[in-house]
Amino acid sequence: MRRRLSTGFALALLLGLSAGAVSRAQLASSAKRQGTYFVGNFNTCDFSHWHTQGPANAFRIVPAPTKEGRCAAALTIGPWASGGLGSPQADGAALWLPPAPYGKAGSTVWEHFSVRFASGFQAVPGEWNLFAQWHNDDGWTKFGQTTAELSNVDWMVSNQNGVSRIRMRIMGGSSSAPTTIRVDGPRLRTDHWYDFRARTVWSPDPSRGRVQWWLDGKRLYSRHVATLYTRPDGSVSSVYFILDHYRRHAETTTTIFLDGARLGRTRASVRY
């Protein structure tokens, strides 16, 4: 996928604040102390925390089903979403965040988000069924076909021989000959909230980079691995975060639900 597609609170409380307001202030202060970078859990019941890309009718806020709080997001795509994320070979819609320091070499980021595949969801054959990505920046473009970059860490539904599974793919190292690692999770279940939690150390050096992945509380992967690219001029790539519904073009219409997205410096900072 090649496209371009974040105050401290005073602890002293004014007389007359309701118990609910006190609770919100305390939660915000606690999150900041724990190192929370971003909260995009749709509790505002809109997309105000995100940038969007794709057809307007692909995006909905729904009161149910939800994983955390008042609302969730529903991304629906069909053949009418062709080219929505830049590729005429694909259908797509995305929620994305601008680049930030936590996506650069030497940084560590925890992430937590939940995904639910609606009843009737069908994955297209192969890997091109993406729903979450740490996407490489567009610095590769000046090197043209000498690079083989794709998003550095992403989650997808892999449909092989008619069997659909949750899969994580990691890419990094030399941008002209990157290392690719695939980690398969369980078979896909519809109408089930999948709980994703991961910790990533960003580096093009496989001895320094690291990815740890938990799905529904079970650790599926924990190893040192290159997580960024070194480009032909010696520069190092960076990444930004995307939640999306992005697939190779198909004639079906499918929906995924997203909720509870959090990014932070520590495990505690992304806890629901």
C-alpha positions as CSV (number, residue, x, y, z in Angstrom):
1,M,0.0,0.0,0.0
2,R,1.7,3.2,-1.2
3,R,-0.1,6.3,-0.4
4,R,0.0,9.4,1.9
5,L,-2.7,9.0,3.2
6,S,-2.4,14.5,18.6
7,T,-2.5,20.3,29.2
8,G,-1.8,19.1,31.9
9,F,-4.9,19.2,34.2
10,A,-4.7,20.8,37.6
11,L,-5.6,18.4,40.4
12,A,-7.2,21.0,42.5
13,L,-10.9,21.0,41.8
14,L,-13.2,24.0,41.9
15,L,-16.1,23.9,44.4
16,G,-19.3,22.8,42.8
17,L,-17.9,20.4,40.1
18,S,-20.1,17.4,39.8
19,A,-18.7,13.9,40.6
20,G,-18.8,13.1,36.9
21,A,-16.7,16.1,36.0
22,V,-14.2,15.2,38.8
23,S,-13.9,11.7,37.4
24,R,-13.2,12.9,33.9
25,A,-10.5,15.3,35.1
26,Q,-8.9,12.6,37.1
27,L,-8.9,10.2,34.2
28,A,-7.4,12.7,31.9
29,S,-4.7,13.6,34.4
30,S,-3.9,10.0,35.0
31,A,-3.7,9.2,31.3
32,K,-1.2,12.0,30.8
33,R,1.0,10.8,33.7
34,Q,1.0,7.3,32.2
35,G,2.2,8.6,28.8
36,T,-0.9,8.4,26.6
37,Y,-0.2,9.8,23.1
38,F,-3.6,9.5,21.5
39,V,-7.2,8.4,22.3
40,G,-9.5,7.8,19.4
41,N,-12.3,5.6,21.0
42,F,-15.3,7.4,19.4
43,N,-16.8,8.4,22.7
44,T,-17.5,11.8,21.2
45,C,-19.7,9.9,18.7
46,D,-17.9,11.5,15.7
47,F,-14.7,11.3,13.8
48,S,-13.2,14.5,15.3
49,H,-10.0,12.8,16.5
50,W,-9.2,11.3,13.1
51,H,-8.4,12.3,9.6
52,T,-10.5,10.4,7.0
53,Q,-9.9,9.3,3.5
54,G,-12.3,7.6,1.1
55,P,-15.9,7.9,0.0
56,A,-18.1,9.8,2.5
57,N,-20.7,7.1,2.6
58,A,-18.1,4.6,3.8
59,F,-18.0,6.2,7.3
60,R,-20.6,5.8,10.0
61,I,-20.8,6.3,13.8
62,V,-22.9,3.6,15.4
63,P,-24.3,3.2,19.0
64,A,-23.9,-0.5,18.8
65,P,-22.0,-2.8,18.7
66,T,-19.4,-1.1,20.8
67,K,-16.3,-2.3,22.7
68,E,-15.6,0.7,24.8
69,G,-17.9,3.6,25.6
70,R,-20.8,5.3,23.8
71,C,-20.1,4.7,20.1
72,A,-18.0,2.9,17.6
73,A,-17.0,3.5,14.0
74,A,-18.3,1.4,11.1
75,L,-16.3,1.4,7.8
76,T,-18.3,-0.1,4.9
77,I,-16.8,-0.6,1.4
78,G,-18.1,-2.0,-1.8
79,P,-17.1,-1.8,-5.5
80,W,-18.1,1.9,-5.4
81,A,-15.1,2.5,-3.0
82,S,-12.6,1.7,-5.8
83,G,-9.7,4.1,-5.7
84,G,-10.8,5.5,-2.3
85,L,-7.3,5.1,-0.9
86,G,-5.4,5.9,-4.1
87,S,-5.2,2.5,-5.8
88,P,-7.6,1.8,-8.7
89,Q,-7.1,-1.9,-8.0
90,A,-8.5,-1.6,-4.5
91,D,-11.5,-0.5,-2.5
92,G,-11.0,1.4,0.7
93,A,-11.7,3.9,3.4
94,A,-9.3,4.9,6.2
95,L,-9.0,6.8,9.5
96,W,-5.4,8.1,9.9
97,L,-3.2,10.1,12.1
98,P,-0.5,12.6,11.0
99,P,3.2,11.6,11.6
100,A,4.3,12.0,15.3
101,P,7.6,11.5,17.2
102,Y,6.4,8.2,18.5
103,G,6.7,6.8,15.0
104,K,10.4,7.6,14.5
105,A,13.5,5.5,15.1
106,G,14.4,5.0,18.7
107,S,10.8,5.4,19.9
108,T,8.6,2.8,21.6
109,V,4.8,2.8,21.2
110,W,2.1,0.7,22.7
111,E,-1.2,0.4,20.9
112,H,-4.6,-1.0,21.8
113,F,-7.6,-1.2,19.5
114,S,-10.6,-3.4,18.8
115,V,-12.0,-4.7,15.5
116,R,-15.2,-6.6,14.7
117,F,-16.1,-8.1,11.3
118,A,-19.8,-7.8,10.6
119,S,-21.9,-10.8,9.8
120,G,-21.3,-11.8,6.2
121,F,-17.8,-10.4,5.9
122,Q,-15.9,-12.0,3.1
123,A,-12.1,-11.5,2.6
124,V,-10.8,-11.4,-0.9
125,P,-8.1,-14.1,-1.7
126,G,-4.6,-13.3,-0.5
127,E,-3.4,-10.7,2.0
128,W,-5.0,-7.6,0.6
129,N,-7.6,-7.3,3.4
130,L,-6.0,-4.7,5.7
131,F,-7.5,-3.1,8.7
132,A,-4.7,-1.6,10.8
133,Q,-1.3,-0.3,9.7
134,W,1.8,1.5,10.8
135,H,2.5,3.0,7.4
136,N,5.8,4.1,6.0
137,D,6.3,7.8,5.2
138,D,6.4,8.8,1.5
139,G,10.2,9.4,1.4
140,W,10.5,6.2,-0.7
141,T,9.0,8.0,-3.7
142,K,12.3,9.7,-4.8
143,F,13.9,6.3,-5.1
144,G,11.3,4.9,-7.4
145,Q,11.5,1.2,-8.3
146,T,14.8,0.7,-6.4
147,T,12.7,0.3,-3.2
148,A,10.3,-2.5,-2.2
149,E,8.6,-0.7,0.7
150,L,5.2,-1.5,2.0
151,S,3.7,-0.6,5.4
152,N,6.1,-1.6,8.2
153,V,3.6,-3.3,10.6
154,D,0.1,-4.2,9.7
155,W,-2.8,-6.5,10.5
156,M,-4.9,-8.1,7.8
157,V,-7.2,-11.0,7.1
158,S,-5.3,-13.5,5.1
159,N,-7.5,-15.7,2.8
160,Q,-5.5,-18.7,1.7
161,N,-7.3,-21.6,-0.1
162,G,-10.6,-20.4,1.2
163,V,-9.5,-20.2,4.9
164,S,-9.4,-16.7,6.5
165,R,-7.1,-15.9,9.4
166,I,-6.0,-12.9,11.3
167,R,-2.4,-12.1,10.3
168,M,0.3,-9.6,11.2
169,R,3.0,-8.7,8.7
170,I,6.3,-7.0,9.7
171,M,8.7,-5.4,7.1
172,G,12.0,-3.6,7.7
173,G,15.7,-3.3,7.0
174,S,17.0,-2.4,3.6
175,S,14.3,-0.7,1.5
176,S,15.6,-2.4,-1.6
177,A,15.5,-5.9,-0.1
178,P,13.4,-5.8,3.1
179,T,12.9,-8.6,5.6
180,T,9.3,-9.8,5.7
181,I,7.8,-11.7,8.7
182,R,4.3,-13.1,8.8
183,V,2.6,-14.2,12.0
184,D,-0.7,-16.0,11.7
185,G,-3.4,-15.8,14.4
186,P,-6.7,-17.7,14.7
187,R,-9.3,-18.3,12.0
188,L,-11.6,-15.3,11.4
189,R,-14.8,-15.0,13.4
190,T,-17.5,-12.6,12.5
191,D,-19.6,-10.8,15.2
192,H,-16.7,-11.0,17.6
193,W,-14.7,-8.1,19.1
194,Y,-11.0,-8.8,18.6
195,D,-8.8,-7.1,21.2
196,F,-5.5,-6.1,19.7
197,R,-2.6,-4.9,21.8
198,A,1.0,-4.5,20.6
199,R,4.3,-2.9,21.6
200,T,6.7,-1.8,18.9
201,V,10.3,-0.5,19.1
202,W,11.1,1.4,15.9
203,S,14.4,0.7,14.3
204,P,15.8,-0.5,11.0
205,D,18.3,-2.6,13.0
206,P,16.9,-6.1,13.7
207,S,18.9,-6.3,16.9
208,R,17.2,-3.1,18.2
209,G,13.7,-3.2,16.7
210,R,11.1,-5.3,18.4
211,V,7.4,-6.3,18.0
212,Q,5.2,-7.9,20.6
213,W,1.6,-8.8,19.8
214,W,-1.3,-9.9,22.0
215,L,-4.7,-10.9,20.6
216,D,-7.6,-11.3,23.0
217,G,-5.1,-11.4,25.8
218,K,-2.9,-14.1,24.3
219,R,0.6,-13.3,23.3
220,L,1.2,-14.5,19.7
221,Y,4.6,-12.9,19.0
222,S,7.6,-11.3,20.7
223,R,10.9,-10.9,18.9
224,H,13.6,-8.5,17.8
225,V,13.1,-7.6,14.2
226,A,13.7,-4.6,11.9
227,T,10.7,-2.3,12.0
228,L,11.8,0.6,9.8
229,Y,13.6,1.0,6.5
230,T,17.1,2.2,5.6
231,R,16.9,3.9,2.3
232,P,19.5,4.1,-0.5
233,D,20.8,7.4,0.7
234,G,21.2,6.1,4.3
235,S,18.1,7.9,5.7
236,V,15.7,6.0,7.9
237,S,11.9,5.9,7.4
238,S,9.2,6.8,9.9
239,V,5.6,5.6,10.3
240,Y,2.1,6.9,11.0
241,F,-1.0,5.0,12.3
242,I,-4.0,4.0,10.3
243,L,-7.2,2.1,10.9
244,D,-8.8,1.1,7.6
245,H,-10.9,-1.2,5.5
246,Y,-8.8,-1.8,2.5
247,R,-8.9,-4.7,0.1
248,R,-8.3,-5.7,-3.5
249,H,-11.2,-4.7,-5.6
250,A,-14.3,-6.9,-5.3
251,E,-18.0,-6.9,-6.0
252,T,-19.1,-7.6,-2.4
253,T,-20.0,-5.0,0.2
254,T,-18.5,-5.6,3.7
255,T,-18.4,-3.8,7.0
256,I,-15.9,-3.7,9.9
257,F,-16.4,-2.0,13.2
258,L,-13.6,-0.2,15.0
259,D,-13.4,1.0,18.6
260,G,-11.1,1.8,21.5
261,A,-8.0,3.0,19.7
262,R,-5.2,4.2,22.0
263,L,-1.5,4.9,21.6
264,G,0.9,5.5,24.4
265,R,4.3,5.1,26.0
266,T,3.4,2.4,28.5
267,R,1.1,-0.6,28.7
268,A,-1.0,1.2,31.4
269,S,-1.4,4.2,29.1
270,V,-3.4,2.2,26.5
271,R,-5.6,0.2,29.0
272,Y,-9.4,0.5,28.6
